[in-house]
Amino acid sequence: MKNGRVVGYVQAEVHNDKAMLEDIAVPKEYQGKGVGKRLLDKELKALKLKGAKIVLAEFHYKCASAIPFYYKHNFRIIGFVQDYFGIGHDTIILKLALQ
């Protein structure tokens, strides 16, 4: 939050020892300023405390520009699902093993 304005959010859930990072969003004007990194770092710590050993992230192929962000945080591409969001709308799947 900056000056009472939300400048990003993250959402995830844990099922047994696996977590699904469902969403992380930062407005364009705050991207590249460490907001996403702080959100992700905090969320990964919280997921680990909840017992997660693996974190998966899925996103629409049109959001592939986010891959370098995830790679900086040690996520790696493990696959994709064709037509996940409808015909012609594939999803990219990334994985992180929590230490």
Secondary structure, 3 states (H helix, E strand, C coil): CECCECCCEEEEEEECCEEEEEEEECCHHHCCCCHHHHHHHHHHHHHHHCCCCEEEEEEEHHHHHHHHHHHHCCCEEEEEECCCCCCCCCEEEEEEECC
